[in-house]
């Protein structure tokens, strides 16, 4: 079906957008515990030359909160 193909094409892009949004929500939820906003945290990471991407940061925030706390402390 051409309709199925059109939906598949569209939704491959939508999946990328929603996944990135989920990473941002996870990072924001954890960084708020440390008294920072998401945008301030991401800016501080860039300023300090820490090149972890959002996917890695969200996994660290979810599975290793102590490591994430150390990262947050390093950029604060």
N, C-alpha and C positions, 0 to 999 in steps of 0.2 A: 504494500500500500504506500502511496505517496504521502498520505496523511501521517502514517506511522513514522515514516522517514523524516518528515518535517518536525514532528514532535521530538524525535530522538536527537536531531540536530540542535534544536532549540534547548532541550533539557541538558545536553552535555555542557553547555555554557552556564545554564542556571545552576547546575550542580557545583561548579567551581565557585560561583558567587555565594551560594548558601554555605558551602564548606568554609570559605574564608570568613564569612560572618560568624559562624559558630566558633572558629578559632578566636576571633576578636572578643566574643562574649566571654569565653573561658578565661582569657588573659585579663580582661577588664574585671571580672568577678574576683580574681585572685589579687590583682594589684590594688584594688580598692581596700583590701584588708591591710595594706601597707601604707595607706594614706596618699596614694597617687591616683591620677586619672590615667586612662589608657593612652591618651594622646601625649601627655607629659612623659609617660614611661617610654613610649616608642621613640619620642624625640631624644630622651636621655640615652637610650641605647645607641642610637645613631651617633650622638655627640661623643660618646665614650668608645666608639669603634667596636661595639659588640654586634656581630653580624648574624645572630640567631634569627631564623625566620619565624613567622607567626605559627606555623605548624609545630615546629620544635618547641616554641615557648608555651603553646597551649598544652602540649603533652607533658612538659615539665611541670606546669602549673597544676595539672590534673593528677599526675602520678607521683610527683616529687615536690611537695610544697616547701620543704626545707631548702632544697636547691633553688627554687624560685625565690624564696625569701632572701637567699644570699645574692642572687642576681639583682633583686630590687634594692638591697642595701648597697650594692656596689655602684649603682647608678644614681642613687638618691643624693 
